Amino acid sequence: MDMIRDLTLDSERALYGSHGVEAVSCRFDGPADGESAFKESSDIVARDCYFNLRYPFWHDHGLKITGCDMTELCRAAIWNSDDVAISDSRLHGIKALRECTNVSITSCDIISPEFGWSVTGLDMSDSKAVSEYFLLRASDIVLENVNFKGKYSFQYVEKGKISNCRFDTKDAFWHAKDITVRDCAIDGEYIGWYSENLTFINCTIRGTQPFCYCKGLKLIDCRMENCDLAFEKSDVEANIMSELISIKNFKSGKITVNGVGEIISDDPEAKGLIEIA
């Protein structure tokens, strides 16, 4: 592998089409304001580098980024690439990751609206993220110890395992399918609408109008706090270890709950069984 070190590069496509290059302590910044530094490259390592220009990693194959700083001006940093490993880095530009395959993210700080759209095979751990429309249409995701803040997360996500995470969000998991969420805390509004085969195990869920229009929803040993108008027109099997403010027009299945302030049933199709433990 060829190494470049301590260079400042700002030209258009500065390292276009590179193969087997390790960039160490380089700066991609400067008055030429060039784009697409590593476009169409393969087997690239970027270590302790500073990225302040647009689109550095597009259509790359085999990419390792560690200890790097991607500023808010480094927009759309990693697109249409595969076999990507990112660790101990800051990703602060909008649309930082999109339409990539086989991605691992470890110990990263992400501030990036529209992050992770249409990514397939994402393994994220020990990281924090601030975003909107986080992981839209992603699939085959694994998240462990991720702290997330932002609206409209996990929409249309398919196939995933999420554990030991904290989410401060709203409109999360809309239209999501085949996701298991374990040992997590979720603070938000309108969680899980129109979803299919979501399973929550030992989670705490807070916020208004959760889990409406769901199919195949399972809640196992979960707590629900400050939740009202829950489960409208949903198919649910749930064991809830707390009280609910209200349940509205629960369509089918069985909910076991410690207590409920109000059961609203003004729809003839609302035939779900509610059992007070």
BALOBA-1460 file (C-alpha; in Angstrom, 3 decimals):
// residues 277
<rec num="1" residu="m" x="0.000" y="0.000" z="0.000"/>
<rec num="2" residu="d" x="1.359" y="3.443" z="-0.955"/>
<rec num="3" residu="m" x="1.375" y="6.039" z="1.834"/>
<rec num="4" residu="i" x="0.900" y="9.781" z="1.592"/>
<rec num="5" residu="r" x="1.428" y="11.856" z="4.705"/>
<rec num="6" residu="d" x="0.974" y="15.460" z="5.850"/>
<rec num="7" residu="l" x="-0.254" y="16.715" z="2.478"/>
<rec num="8" residu="t" x="-2.824" y="19.448" z="1.849"/>
<rec num="9" residu="l" x="-4.939" y="18.695" z="-1.220"/>
<rec num="10" residu="d" x="-7.679" y="20.914" z="-2.631"/>
<rec num="11" residu="s" x="-7.740" y="20.199" z="-6.373"/>
<rec num="12" residu="e" x="-10.678" y="18.607" z="-8.198"/>
<rec num="13" residu="r" x="-10.518" y="14.784" z="-7.949"/>
<rec num="14" residu="a" x="-7.133" y="15.042" z="-6.226"/>
<rec num="15" residu="l" x="-6.682" y="11.271" z="-5.863"/>
<rec num="16" residu="y" x="-9.269" y="10.045" z="-8.359"/>
<rec num="17" residu="g" x="-9.063" y="6.366" z="-9.200"/>
<rec num="18" residu="s" x="-6.477" y="5.561" z="-6.538"/>
<rec num="19" residu="h" x="-5.837" y="1.948" z="-5.545"/>
<rec num="20" residu="g" x="-4.075" y="0.791" z="-2.392"/>
<rec num="21" residu="v" x="-3.404" y="4.219" z="-0.860"/>
<rec num="22" residu="e" x="-3.078" y="5.130" z="2.826"/>
<rec num="23" residu="a" x="-3.524" y="8.828" z="3.586"/>
<rec num="24" residu="v" x="-2.183" y="9.843" z="7.011"/>
<rec num="25" residu="s" x="-2.633" y="13.269" z="8.611"/>
<rec num="26" residu="c" x="-3.647" y="14.856" z="5.309"/>
<rec num="27" residu="r" x="-5.917" y="17.867" z="4.845"/>
<rec num="28" residu="f" x="-8.485" y="18.009" z="2.070"/>
<rec num="29" residu="d" x="-9.082" y="21.728" z="2.158"/>
<rec num="30" residu="g" x="-8.029" y="24.902" z="0.403"/>
<rec num="31" residu="p" x="-8.878" y="27.704" z="-2.032"/>
<rec num="32" residu="a" x="-9.213" y="25.508" z="-5.131"/>
<rec num="33" residu="d" x="-12.325" y="24.036" z="-3.424"/>
<rec num="34" residu="g" x="-12.095" y="20.796" z="-5.395"/>
<rec num="35" residu="e" x="-14.566" y="17.932" z="-5.071"/>
<rec num="36" residu="s" x="-14.465" y="14.131" z="-5.125"/>
<rec num="37" residu="a" x="-10.969" y="13.521" z="-3.758"/>
<rec num="38" residu="f" x="-11.106" y="9.687" z="-3.757"/>
<rec num="39" residu="k" x="-13.862" y="9.034" z="-6.284"/>
<rec num="40" residu="e" x="-13.778" y="5.633" z="-8.067"/>
<rec num="41" residu="s" x="-11.027" y="4.310" z="-5.796"/>
<rec num="42" residu="s" x="-10.381" y="1.024" z="-3.991"/>
<rec num="43" residu="d" x="-8.494" y="-0.261" z="-0.941"/>
<rec num="44" residu="i" x="-8.209" y="3.171" z="0.642"/>
<rec num="45" residu="v" x="-7.196" y="3.978" z="4.217"/>
<rec num="46" residu="a" x="-7.713" y="7.487" z="5.620"/>
<rec num="47" residu="r" x="-6.182" y="7.985" z="9.054"/>
<rec num="48" residu="d" x="-6.215" y="11.175" z="11.129"/>
<rec num="49" residu="c" x="-7.261" y="13.236" z="8.114"/>
<rec num="50" residu="y" x="-9.279" y="16.459" z="7.869"/>
<rec num="51" residu="f" x="-12.003" y="16.684" z="5.217"/>
<rec num="52" residu="n" x="-13.490" y="20.116" z="4.520"/>
<rec num="53" residu="l" x="-14.482" y="19.607" z="0.866"/>
<rec num="54" residu="r" x="-17.450" y="17.883" z="-0.784"/>
<rec num="55" residu="y" x="-18.009" y="14.295" z="-1.913"/>
<rec num="56" residu="p" x="-14.638" y="12.744" z="-0.944"/>
<rec num="57" residu="f" x="-15.647" y="9.061" z="-1.144"/>
<rec num="58" residu="w" x="-17.982" y="8.123" z="-4.000"/>
<rec num="59" residu="h" x="-18.072" y="4.749" z="-5.773"/>
<rec num="60" residu="d" x="-15.258" y="3.324" z="-3.643"/>
<rec num="61" residu="h" x="-14.574" y="-0.339" z="-2.861"/>
<rec num="62" residu="g" x="-12.790" y="-1.182" z="0.389"/>
<rec num="63" residu="l" x="-12.576" y="1.922" z="2.543"/>
<rec num="64" residu="k" x="-11.216" y="2.339" z="6.075"/>
<rec num="65" residu="i" x="-11.626" y="5.695" z="7.816"/>
<rec num="66" residu="t" x="-10.259" y="6.145" z="11.330"/>
<rec num="67" residu="g" x="-9.666" y="9.189" z="13.498"/>
<rec num="68" residu="c" x="-10.903" y="11.543" z="10.768"/>
<rec num="69" residu="d" x="-12.795" y="14.832" z="10.918"/>
<rec num="70" residu="m" x="-15.448" y="15.477" z="8.272"/>
<rec num="71" residu="t" x="-16.726" y="19.015" z="8.786"/>
<rec num="72" residu="e" x="-20.155" y="20.454" z="8.010"/>
<rec num="73" residu="l" x="-18.761" y="21.543" z="4.633"/>
<rec num="74" residu="c" x="-17.874" y="17.940" z="3.793"/>
<rec num="75" residu="r" x="-21.329" y="17.173" z="2.463"/>
<rec num="76" residu="a" x="-22.432" y="13.844" z="0.977"/>
<rec num="77" residu="a" x="-19.133" y="12.307" z="2.036"/>
<rec num="78" residu="i" x="-19.631" y="8.570" z="1.408"/>
<rec num="79" residu="w" x="-22.009" y="7.426" z="-1.338"/>
<rec num="80" residu="n" x="-22.423" y="4.317" z="-3.473"/>
<rec num="81" residu="s" x="-19.505" y="2.518" z="-1.829"/>
<rec num="82" residu="d" x="-19.040" y="-0.938" z="-0.309"/>
<rec num="83" residu="d" x="-16.980" y="-2.577" z="2.436"/>
<rec num="84" residu="v" x="-16.679" y="0.602" z="4.472"/>
<rec num="85" residu="a" x="-15.299" y="0.737" z="8.048"/>
<rec num="86" residu="i" x="-15.463" y="4.031" z="9.977"/>
<rec num="87" residu="s" x="-14.144" y="4.425" z="13.520"/>
<rec num="88" residu="d" x="-13.321" y="7.194" z="16.025"/>
<rec num="89" residu="s" x="-14.379" y="9.853" z="13.534"/>
<rec num="90" residu="r" x="-16.658" y="12.871" z="13.242"/>
<rec num="91" residu="l" x="-19.180" y="12.929" z="10.401"/>
<rec num="92" residu="h" x="-20.724" y="16.397" z="10.504"/>
<rec num="93" residu="g" x="-21.763" y="17.046" z="6.906"/>
<rec num="94" residu="i" x="-25.301" y="16.638" z="5.574"/>
<rec num="95" residu="k" x="-26.123" y="13.315" z="3.844"/>
<rec num="96" residu="a" x="-22.850" y="11.793" z="5.047"/>
<rec num="97" residu="l" x="-23.675" y="8.197" z="4.120"/>
<rec num="98" residu="r" x="-25.997" y="6.949" z="1.389"/>
<rec num="99" residu="e" x="-26.624" y="3.859" z="-0.775"/>
<rec num="100" residu="c" x="-23.639" y="1.949" z="0.569"/>
<rec num="101" residu="t" x="-23.261" y="-1.775" z="1.304"/>
<rec num="102" residu="n" x="-21.510" y="-3.540" z="4.179"/>
<rec num="103" residu="v" x="-20.740" y="-0.621" z="6.488"/>
<rec num="104" residu="s" x="-19.414" y="-0.649" z="10.060"/>
<rec num="105" residu="i" x="-19.412" y="2.452" z="12.264"/>
<rec num="106" residu="t" x="-17.719" y="2.371" z="15.670"/>
<rec num="107" residu="s" x="-17.209" y="5.136" z="18.254"/>
<rec num="108" residu="c" x="-18.253" y="7.952" z="15.931"/>
<rec num="109" residu="d" x="-19.886" y="11.361" z="16.433"/>
<rec num="110" residu="i" x="-22.496" y="11.976" z="13.726"/>
<rec num="111" residu="i" x="-24.305" y="15.255" z="13.098"/>
<rec num="112" residu="s" x="-25.795" y="14.736" z="9.663"/>
<rec num="113" residu="p" x="-29.343" y="15.307" z="8.406"/>
<rec num="114" residu="e" x="-30.530" y="12.575" z="6.039"/>
<rec num="115" residu="f" x="-27.884" y="10.128" z="7.217"/>
<rec num="116" residu="g" x="-27.707" y="6.522" z="6.059"/>
<rec num="117" residu="w" x="-30.404" y="6.476" z="3.369"/>
<rec num="118" residu="s" x="-30.737" y="3.151" z="1.522"/>
<rec num="119" residu="v" x="-27.727" y="1.564" z="3.217"/>
<rec num="120" residu="t" x="-27.671" y="-2.248" z="3.206"/>
<rec num="121" residu="g" x="-25.782" y="-4.100" z="5.913"/>
<rec num="122" residu="l" x="-25.006" y="-1.482" z="8.578"/>
<rec num="123" residu="d" x="-23.362" y="-2.367" z="11.902"/>
<rec num="124" residu="m" x="-23.190" y="0.675" z="14.218"/>
<rec num="125" residu="s" x="-21.930" y="0.617" z="17.805"/>
<rec num="126" residu="d" x="-20.820" y="2.907" z="20.648"/>
<rec num="127" residu="s" x="-21.760" y="6.034" z="18.697"/>
<rec num="128" residu="k" x="-23.986" y="9.078" z="18.938"/>
<rec num="129" residu="a" x="-25.991" y="10.639" z="16.141"/>
<rec num="130" residu="v" x="-28.091" y="13.741" z="15.519"/>
<rec num="131" residu="s" x="-30.089" y="13.546" z="12.313"/>
<rec num="132" residu="e" x="-33.454" y="13.799" z="10.568"/>
<rec num="133" residu="y" x="-34.800" y="10.939" z="8.474"/>
<rec num="134" residu="f" x="-32.077" y="8.767" z="10.013"/>
<rec num="135" residu="l" x="-31.509" y="5.503" z="8.074"/>
<rec num="136" residu="l" x="-34.450" y="6.010" z="5.719"/>
<rec num="137" residu="r" x="-35.023" y="2.805" z="3.699"/>
<rec num="138" residu="a" x="-31.970" y="1.086" z="5.170"/>
<rec num="139" residu="s" x="-31.958" y="-2.696" z="5.560"/>
<rec num="140" residu="d" x="-30.129" y="-5.387" z="7.523"/>
<rec num="141" residu="i" x="-29.061" y="-3.053" z="10.318"/>
<rec num="142" residu="v" x="-27.478" y="-3.864" z="13.702"/>
<rec num="143" residu="l" x="-27.240" y="-1.086" z="16.303"/>
<rec num="144" residu="e" x="-25.627" y="-1.500" z="19.741"/>
<rec num="145" residu="n" x="-25.176" y="1.310" z="22.271"/>
<rec num="146" residu="v" x="-26.208" y="4.144" z="19.971"/>
<rec num="147" residu="n" x="-27.529" y="7.434" z="21.356"/>
<rec num="148" residu="f" x="-29.735" y="9.119" z="18.757"/>
<rec num="149" residu="k" x="-31.598" y="12.433" z="18.703"/>
<rec num="150" residu="g" x="-33.795" y="13.641" z="15.830"/>
<rec num="151" residu="k" x="-37.106" y="13.328" z="14.002"/>
<rec num="152" residu="y" x="-38.403" y="10.796" z="11.488"/>
<rec num="153" residu="s" x="-35.978" y="7.972" z="12.268"/>
<rec num="154" residu="f" x="-35.982" y="4.400" z="10.924"/>
<rec num="155" residu="q" x="-38.734" y="5.001" z="8.367"/>
<rec num="156" residu="y" x="-39.158" y="2.124" z="5.894"/>
<rec num="157" residu="v" x="-36.253" y="0.246" z="7.530"/>
<rec num="158" residu="e" x="-36.368" y="-3.522" z="6.958"/>
<rec num="159" residu="k" x="-34.637" y="-6.290" z="8.917"/>
<rec num="160" residu="g" x="-32.716" y="-5.196" z="11.952"/>
<rec num="161" residu="k" x="-31.569" y="-5.791" z="15.504"/>
<rec num="162" residu="i" x="-31.267" y="-2.868" z="17.896"/>
<rec num="163" residu="s" x="-30.058" y="-3.176" z="21.496"/>
<rec num="164" residu="n" x="-28.981" y="-1.025" z="24.446"/>
<rec num="165" residu="c" x="-29.772" y="2.207" z="22.614"/>
<rec num="166" residu="r" x="-31.400" y="5.494" z="23.570"/>
<rec num="167" residu="f" x="-33.585" y="7.348" z="21.070"/>
<rec num="168" residu="d" x="-35.057" y="10.841" z="21.508"/>
<rec num="169" residu="t" x="-37.234" y="10.985" z="18.429"/>
<rec num="170" residu="k" x="-40.694" y="11.213" z="16.899"/>
<rec num="171" residu="d" x="-42.429" y="9.486" z="14.013"/>
<rec num="172" residu="a" x="-39.923" y="6.644" z="14.418"/>
<rec num="173" residu="f" x="-40.218" y="3.210" z="12.794"/>
<rec num="174" residu="w" x="-43.010" y="4.246" z="10.411"/>
<rec num="175" residu="h" x="-43.563" y="1.500" z="7.812"/>
<rec num="176" residu="a" x="-40.631" y="-0.429" z="9.323"/>
<rec num="177" residu="k" x="-40.593" y="-4.223" z="8.950"/>
<rec num="178" residu="d" x="-39.003" y="-7.131" z="10.788"/>
<rec num="179" residu="i" x="-37.127" y="-5.196" z="13.483"/>
<rec num="180" residu="t" x="-36.280" y="-6.412" z="17.011"/>
<rec num="181" residu="v" x="-35.547" y="-3.740" z="19.624"/>
<rec num="182" residu="r" x="-34.144" y="-4.930" z="22.949"/>
<rec num="183" residu="d" x="-33.205" y="-3.138" z="26.213"/>
<rec num="184" residu="c" x="-33.739" y="0.333" z="24.734"/>
<rec num="185" residu="a" x="-35.304" y="3.618" z="25.873"/>
<rec num="186" residu="i" x="-37.416" y="5.455" z="23.299"/>
<rec num="187" residu="d" x="-38.752" y="8.943" z="23.988"/>
<rec num="188" residu="g" x="-41.000" y="10.314" z="21.270"/>
<rec num="189" residu="e" x="-44.368" y="10.644" z="19.616"/>
<rec num="190" residu="y" x="-46.251" y="8.499" z="17.104"/>
<rec num="191" residu="i" x="-43.871" y="5.548" z="17.346"/>
<rec num="192" residu="g" x="-44.225" y="2.636" z="14.951"/>
<rec num="193" residu="w" x="-47.211" y="3.654" z="12.813"/>
<rec num="194" residu="y" x="-47.941" y="1.419" z="9.802"/>
<rec num="195" residu="s" x="-45.177" y="-0.994" z="10.830"/>
<rec num="196" residu="e" x="-45.074" y="-4.754" z="10.381"/>
<rec num="197" residu="n" x="-43.488" y="-7.347" z="12.661"/>
<rec num="198" residu="l" x="-41.845" y="-5.025" z="15.156"/>
<rec num="199" residu="t" x="-40.767" y="-6.655" z="18.436"/>
<rec num="200" residu="f" x="-39.796" y="-4.678" z="21.544"/>
<rec num="201" residu="i" x="-38.241" y="-6.590" z="24.454"/>
<rec num="202" residu="n" x="-37.578" y="-5.046" z="27.872"/>
<rec num="203" residu="c" x="-37.867" y="-1.514" z="26.496"/>
<rec num="204" residu="t" x="-39.187" y="1.736" z="27.942"/>
<rec num="205" residu="i" x="-41.382" y="3.691" z="25.525"/>
<rec num="206" residu="r" x="-42.613" y="7.200" z="26.263"/>
<rec num="207" residu="g" x="-44.898" y="9.550" z="24.329"/>
<rec num="208" residu="t" x="-48.296" y="10.119" z="22.805"/>
<rec num="209" residu="q" x="-50.171" y="7.863" z="20.357"/>
<rec num="210" residu="p" x="-47.735" y="4.987" z="19.941"/>
<rec num="211" residu="f" x="-48.179" y="1.936" z="17.716"/>
<rec num="212" residu="c" x="-51.169" y="2.746" z="15.536"/>
<rec num="213" residu="y" x="-52.051" y="0.819" z="12.364"/>
<rec num="214" residu="c" x="-49.454" y="-1.879" z="13.165"/>
<rec num="215" residu="k" x="-49.394" y="-5.494" z="12.006"/>
<rec num="216" residu="g" x="-47.706" y="-8.238" z="14.006"/>
<rec num="217" residu="l" x="-46.530" y="-5.950" z="16.816"/>
<rec num="218" residu="k" x="-45.057" y="-7.620" z="19.920"/>
<rec num="219" residu="l" x="-44.172" y="-5.967" z="23.233"/>
<rec num="220" residu="i" x="-42.481" y="-8.282" z="25.711"/>
<rec num="221" residu="d" x="-41.954" y="-7.078" z="29.287"/>
<rec num="222" residu="c" x="-41.955" y="-3.418" z="28.264"/>
<rec num="223" residu="r" x="-42.857" y="-0.254" z="30.126"/>
<rec num="224" residu="m" x="-44.944" y="2.486" z="28.505"/>
<rec num="225" residu="e" x="-44.995" y="5.908" z="30.156"/>
<rec num="226" residu="n" x="-47.135" y="8.951" z="29.314"/>
<rec num="227" residu="c" x="-48.705" y="6.954" z="26.500"/>
<rec num="228" residu="d" x="-52.245" y="7.773" z="25.426"/>
<rec num="229" residu="l" x="-54.461" y="6.754" z="22.493"/>
<rec num="230" residu="a" x="-52.243" y="3.728" z="21.982"/>
<rec num="231" residu="f" x="-52.659" y="0.805" z="19.560"/>
<rec num="232" residu="e" x="-55.377" y="2.285" z="17.357"/>
<rec num="233" residu="k" x="-56.367" y="-0.238" z="14.676"/>
<rec num="234" residu="s" x="-53.348" y="-2.427" z="15.448"/>
<rec num="235" residu="d" x="-52.705" y="-6.161" z="15.695"/>
<rec num="236" residu="v" x="-50.773" y="-6.599" z="18.956"/>
<rec num="237" residu="e" x="-49.497" y="-9.187" z="21.419"/>
<rec num="238" residu="a" x="-48.191" y="-7.290" z="24.440"/>
<rec num="239" residu="n" x="-47.145" y="-7.672" z="28.051"/>
<rec num="240" residu="i" x="-46.823" y="-4.166" z="29.490"/>
<rec num="241" residu="m" x="-45.288" y="-3.717" z="32.935"/>
<rec num="242" residu="s" x="-46.838" y="-0.314" z="33.610"/>
<rec num="243" residu="e" x="-50.071" y="1.638" z="33.269"/>
<rec num="244" residu="l" x="-51.341" y="3.343" z="30.126"/>
<rec num="245" residu="i" x="-53.289" y="6.585" z="29.968"/>
<rec num="246" residu="s" x="-55.588" y="5.261" z="27.262"/>
<rec num="247" residu="i" x="-56.009" y="2.599" z="24.590"/>
<rec num="248" residu="k" x="-58.067" y="3.424" z="21.491"/>
<rec num="249" residu="n" x="-59.812" y="0.998" z="19.146"/>
<rec num="250" residu="f" x="-57.400" y="-1.888" z="19.662"/>
<rec num="251" residu="k" x="-58.111" y="-4.043" z="16.625"/>
<rec num="252" residu="s" x="-56.889" y="-7.583" z="17.387"/>
<rec num="253" residu="g" x="-54.646" y="-9.662" z="19.625"/>
<rec num="254" residu="k" x="-54.136" y="-9.460" z="23.370"/>
<rec num="255" residu="i" x="-52.663" y="-6.802" z="25.630"/>
<rec num="256" residu="t" x="-51.829" y="-7.537" z="29.253"/>
<rec num="257" residu="v" x="-51.222" y="-4.286" z="31.136"/>
<rec num="258" residu="n" x="-50.865" y="-3.199" z="34.758"/>
<rec num="259" residu="g" x="-53.651" y="-0.679" z="34.334"/>
<rec num="260" residu="v" x="-55.301" y="1.689" z="31.869"/>
<rec num="261" residu="g" x="-57.041" y="4.978" z="32.568"/>
<rec num="262" residu="e" x="-59.453" y="4.805" z="29.640"/>
<rec num="263" residu="i" x="-60.390" y="2.261" z="27.005"/>
<rec num="264" residu="i" x="-61.923" y="3.896" z="23.949"/>
<rec num="265" residu="s" x="-63.838" y="1.526" z="21.709"/>
<rec num="266" residu="d" x="-66.118" y="3.264" z="19.235"/>
<rec num="267" residu="d" x="-65.138" y="1.182" z="16.198"/>
<rec num="268" residu="p" x="-66.995" y="-2.144" z="15.630"/>
<rec num="269" residu="e" x="-63.762" y="-3.656" z="14.258"/>
<rec num="270" residu="a" x="-61.963" y="-3.086" z="17.574"/>
<rec num="271" residu="k" x="-62.040" y="-6.642" z="18.930"/>
<rec num="272" residu="g" x="-58.697" y="-6.971" z="20.746"/>
<rec num="273" residu="l" x="-58.600" y="-8.423" z="24.253"/>
<rec num="274" residu="i" x="-57.317" y="-6.216" z="27.088"/>
<rec num="275" residu="e" x="-56.397" y="-7.934" z="30.351"/>
<rec num="276" residu="i" x="-55.529" y="-5.949" z="33.489"/>
<rec num="277" residu="a" x="-52.741" y="-7.764" z="35.338"/>
